[in-house]
Amino acid sequence: MTPRLGLKNFLKRSYPLHSAYKLFRDFRQIPKERLTEIESLRAITRVLPNTMLTMPRLFDLYDLVRQINLQGLRGDLVECGVWNGGAVGLMALANFRYPGPVRKLHLFDSFEGLPQPTKADADIYSNYLLQVKADSAKADDRAQLTAIGACVGASQPAVEEFLIKRLGIKKDDLEFHVGWFQDTVPAARETLGEIALLRLDGDWYESTKICISNLYDNVVMGGFVVIDDYGTFEGCRKAIDEFFDTRQIRPDYVHTDSDCVYFRKLQ
């Protein structure tokens, strides 16, 4: 084990030390105009060990929840792709700090990591086939979704414990939708109700497509949609572009960084 890995593993034993380590490591990512936003930074520091998001994405996410609350927009906070719960935890902290309409937090995740990609995920599909030594017909069988060992986060009970015990979120404010998006998202669409902020972090084409096509209409006018991997994965971008082309909608994207975008629903 290298000294760096040894130090990292040691720091992970203490949540405060791990938070401090990640803050020190990523401090240079913080946009200069954000350095005076001490309140946001405090909240971000509390969730750092449980997220892979960059500092600009975390600041923007906190700010979006602040905006919808100050403007009194109705609707819940929904995340598709939870990993260890840091992003949704940050949304909850912003929701606490700037009380608005009563909101529930909906967390959609398999809690097994990512399923297999398809041919629509052109940038990673060939490498995936080589890794699993599968033929394309078998790999594209969406009736047989299986975890491929990528982006495996904490278990659902561990994420729930983090949100409740570490961040102080009430259990009644959380609703977990555990399973593949293809099973959980369509089933929840009718009962979910209005959405003030929808965050999509499903990486692949099919995962993104199922979420945007089922949940976009639930987003209230003036609500926000955050797409974490729009600039990262071809499949994610393809799913989003196809959906809005079909609807003849041209979202006014704001680029948090080269990968993540968000926009306000205005039509």
C-alpha positions in Angstrom: 0.0 0.0 0.0 1.3 3.4 -1.0 1.7 6.1 1.8 -1.0 8.2 0.1 -3.5 5.3 0.2 -2.5 4.5 3.7 -3.3 8.0 4.8 -6.6 8.1 3.0 -7.7 4.8 4.6 -6.7 6.1 8.0 -8.6 9.4 7.5 -11.7 7.4 6.4 -12.0 6.0 9.9 -13.0 9.5 11.2 -15.8 11.3 9.4 -14.6 14.8 10.5 -11.0 14.0 9.4 -12.2 12.6 6.1 -14.3 15.7 5.5 -11.3 18.0 6.3 -9.1 15.9 4.0 -11.5 16.2 1.0 -12.0 19.9 1.6 -8.2 20.5 1.6 -7.8 18.3 -1.5 -10.6 20.0 -3.5 -10.2 23.5 -2.2 -8.7 24.7 -5.4 -11.9 23.6 -7.3 -14.0 26.3 -5.5 -14.8 29.2 -7.8 -13.4 32.4 -6.5 -16.8 34.0 -6.3 -17.9 31.2 -4.0 -15.2 31.6 -1.4 -17.2 34.0 0.7 -20.2 31.7 0.8 -19.3 30.3 4.2 -22.8 28.9 4.9 -22.8 26.8 1.7 -19.3 25.7 2.3 -20.2 24.5 5.8 -23.0 22.4 4.4 -20.9 21.0 1.6 -18.1 20.0 4.1 -20.7 18.0 6.0 -21.4 15.7 3.0 -18.0 15.6 1.3 -17.1 12.0 2.3 -20.4 10.8 0.8 -20.3 12.4 -2.7 -18.2 12.3 -5.8 -19.5 15.7 -7.1 -17.0 18.5 -7.8 -17.1 21.6 -5.7 -18.8 23.7 -8.4 -21.6 21.1 -8.7 -22.1 21.1 -5.0 -22.3 24.9 -4.7 -24.8 25.1 -7.6 -26.9 22.3 -6.2 -27.1 24.0 -2.8 -28.0 27.3 -4.6 -30.8 25.8 -6.6 -32.6 24.5 -3.6 -32.1 27.9 -1.9 -33.7 29.5 -5.0 -36.8 27.3 -5.2 -37.4 27.7 -1.5 -37.0 31.5 -1.5 -39.4 31.6 -4.4 -41.9 29.2 -2.7 -42.0 26.7 -5.6 -44.1 23.7 -4.8 -42.8 20.1 -5.2 -40.4 17.5 -3.9 -36.7 17.0 -4.3 -36.0 13.9 -6.4 -32.6 12.3 -7.1 -32.1 9.4 -9.6 -28.7 8.0 -8.8 -27.9 8.3 -5.1 -24.5 6.6 -4.5 -23.6 7.4 -0.9 -26.2 10.1 -0.4 -24.0 13.2 -0.3 -25.9 15.1 -3.0 -29.4 14.5 -1.7 -28.0 15.2 1.8 -26.8 18.6 0.7 -30.2 19.3 -0.9 -31.8 18.5 2.5 -29.4 20.8 4.3 -30.2 23.7 2.0 -33.9 22.8 2.5 -33.4 23.1 6.3 -31.6 26.4 6.1 -34.1 28.1 3.8 -37.5 26.7 4.7 -40.1 26.7 2.0 -43.0 24.5 1.1 -43.1 21.1 2.8 -41.0 18.8 0.7 -40.2 15.1 0.6 -36.9 13.7 -0.6 -37.2 10.8 -3.1 -34.2 8.7 -3.6 -34.1 6.3 -6.6 -31.2 3.9 -6.8 -30.5 0.2 -7.3 -27.9 0.4 -4.4 -26.0 -2.2 -6.5 -24.2 0.1 -8.8 -24.7 0.6 -12.5 -26.4 -1.9 -14.8 -24.9 -2.9 -18.2 -24.7 -0.2 -20.9 -26.1 -0.6 -24.4 -25.0 0.3 -27.9 -26.5 3.8 -27.4 -23.6 4.3 -24.9 -21.2 4.3 -27.8 -18.2 5.8 -25.9 -18.0 2.9 -23.4 -19.9 0.0 -25.0 -17.0 -1.7 -26.8 -14.8 -1.6 -23.7 -17.7 -3.0 -21.7 -18.1 -6.0 -24.1 -14.4 -6.7 -23.8 -14.5 -6.7 -20.0 -17.4 -9.0 -19.6 -16.6 -11.1 -22.8 -20.3 -11.0 -23.8 -21.9 -10.8 -27.2 -23.9 -7.7 -28.0 -27.3 -9.6 -28.1 -26.8 -10.8 -24.6 -25.5 -7.5 -23.4 -28.5 -5.6 -24.8 -31.0 -7.8 -23.1 -32.7 -5.1 -21.0 -35.0 -7.7 -19.4 -32.0 -9.1 -17.6 -30.4 -6.0 -15.9 -27.4 -6.9 -13.9 -25.0 -4.9 -11.8 -21.6 -4.6 -13.5 -19.5 -3.5 -10.5 -19.3 0.2 -11.5 -20.2 3.1 -9.2 -21.2 0.7 -6.3 -22.0 2.9 -3.3 -23.2 2.2 0.2 -26.3 0.1 0.9 -29.7 1.6 1.3 -29.6 1.2 5.1 -26.2 2.8 5.3 -27.3 5.8 3.2 -30.4 6.1 5.3 -28.3 6.0 8.5 -26.0 8.7 7.1 -28.9 11.0 6.3 -30.8 10.5 9.6 -28.0 10.2 12.1 -25.2 12.3 10.5 -27.3 15.1 8.9 -30.4 15.0 11.1 -33.0 14.4 8.4 -36.3 13.0 9.6 -37.0 9.5 8.4 -40.6 10.5 7.4 -39.1 13.1 5.0 -37.3 10.3 3.0 -38.7 7.9 0.5 -36.4 5.3 -1.0 -37.3 3.7 -4.3 -34.9 0.7 -4.4 -34.3 -1.1 -7.6 -33.5 -0.5 -11.3 -34.9 2.7 -12.7 -36.8 0.7 -15.3 -38.8 -0.9 -12.5 -39.1 1.9 -9.9 -39.4 5.1 -11.9 -42.5 4.3 -14.0 -44.2 2.8 -11.0 -43.7 6.0 -8.9 -44.6 8.5 -11.6 -48.4 8.7 -10.8 -48.0 8.9 -7.1 -44.9 11.1 -7.0 -46.7 14.3 -7.5 -45.0 17.6 -8.2 -41.2 18.0 -8.4 -39.4 21.2 -7.7 -35.9 19.8 -8.4 -35.0 16.7 -10.4 -31.4 15.5 -10.3 -30.4 12.9 -12.9 -27.2 10.9 -12.3 -27.8 7.6 -14.1 -24.8 7.7 -16.5 -26.2 5.5 -19.3 -28.7 6.1 -22.1 -31.4 3.8 -20.9 -31.2 4.9 -17.3 -31.4 8.6 -18.3 -34.1 8.0 -20.8 -36.4 6.2 -18.4 -36.0 9.0 -15.8 -36.5 12.1 -18.0 -39.4 10.6 -20.0 -41.3 9.5 -16.9 -40.5 12.4 -14.5 -40.1 15.6 -16.6 -43.8 16.3 -16.7 -43.9 16.2 -12.9 -41.4 19.1 -12.7 -43.3 22.3 -11.9 -42.9 25.4 -14.0 -39.8 27.2 -12.7 -38.4 24.0 -11.2 -34.9 22.8 -12.0 -33.5 19.8 -13.8 -29.9 18.9 -13.1 -28.2 16.4 -15.5 -24.9 15.3 -13.9 -23.4 13.4 -16.8 -24.6 15.4 -19.9 -21.0 16.2 -20.9 -19.5 12.9 -19.6 -21.3 10.1 -21.4 -22.6 10.0 -25.0 -25.6 7.9 -24.0 -26.7 10.3 -21.3 -26.5 13.3 -23.7 -28.2 11.3 -26.5 -31.2 10.4 -24.2 -31.7 14.0 -23.1 -31.3 15.4 -26.6 -33.7 12.9 -28.1 -36.3 13.6 -25.4 -36.3 17.4 -25.9 -36.1 17.1 -29.7 -39.3 15.0 -29.6 -40.9 17.7 -27.4 -39.5 20.5 -29.5 -38.1 22.1 -26.4 -34.7 23.9 -26.3 -33.6 24.0 -22.6 -31.4 27.0 -21.7 -28.6 25.0 -20.2 -26.3 26.4 -17.6 -23.0 24.6 -17.5 -21.8 24.0 -14.0 -18.6 22.6 -15.5 -17.7 20.7 -18.7 -19.9 17.7 -17.6 -22.8 18.8 -15.5 -25.6 21.1 -16.8 -28.9 22.3 -15.3 -31.8 24.3 -16.6 -35.1 25.8 -15.4 -38.3 24.4 -16.8 -40.1 27.2 -18.6 -42.2 25.3 -21.0 
